[in-house]
């Protein structure tokens, strides 16, 4: 292992280095079945290793890691959900992609859906349709006439409902055949067979379009940064703030260490200097606390500091300790004092000319 961080770099790591090496070896050599792979990869991720690091060491691509992790969780719920031994035995050696599609179902629904996919030898795409039909069917307060709660009847109902909307006989016949294939009860089968003689078309109002929105630029995706506090602060204050990890693709954050106290955060635009920061924190102060500033009317500012950048550079400002408190300084030559972090960016608040006037849009328009 060359790319995985050591236990010292992962404070939440409950796996010692020997265990990690053994897991990596088993995954690299594909020892065990896919369910065991999912459990091992999940253990590594919970210990703080990223999907990219695991990929570089084992060859399991991130998308494959997610599939076997989720699939193994579904598999482990089959026994509690009442799946047969034959179904469990079948999926123990194959079908992670199929079980992955059942992830949104309850444990009981997963078990019955897995039975259905096993009996009918369905592929992943068909399993996705089955899962959606079961999920939609479960939302009924009262079951549709003639259909039971069995997953086969749920799929049959979906086919029955769609078939009634088609005038095209070929598509209608295909859906009827699908419904008859999956119908579990005689009453459900009877409901579908009636469509062979009843050619009435029941129009269905289309569902509204979901309000999707895509982030188009990095600045639209904010960087969430923990706040140390407002000056005066001590070096201990700076170090006590827990580091956070940004989780893609939406920039979610989570603390990398257990933290029981209260912690404030601030949302900043996704400027490149912030996106590339390793361990950024925020210090609040007035502008007169900054070096090389004219002593005009002090304004509140937000100072973003990367605690990971402690290597001196004559073109940067740094945070240092001065008489027991934090201070901002620039050094023309290599300083003798320890550097506690580099200043990345200083943010002023949005400028509002007149808060009272701004509330009256007609005044602004004029």
Secondary structure, DSSP 8 states (H G I E B T S, - for coil): --SS--GGG-TT--S-HHHHHHHHHHHHTT-S-HHHHHHHHHHHHHTT--HHHHHHHH---HHHHHHHHHHHHHHHHHHHHT--HHHHHHHTTS-HHHHHTTTTS-HHHHHHHHHHHHHTT--HHHHHHHHHHHHHHTT-SS--TT--SSHHHHHHHHHHHHHTT---HHHHHHHHHHHHHH--SHHHHHHHHGGGT-------------------SGGGS-EEEEEEEESS--HHHHHHS--EEEETTTTEEEESS---S---EEEE---HHHHT-SSEEEEEEEGGGSTT---SS--EEEEEEETT--S--TTSEEEEEETTEEEEEE-SS--SS---EEEEEEEE----S-HHHHT-HHHHH-
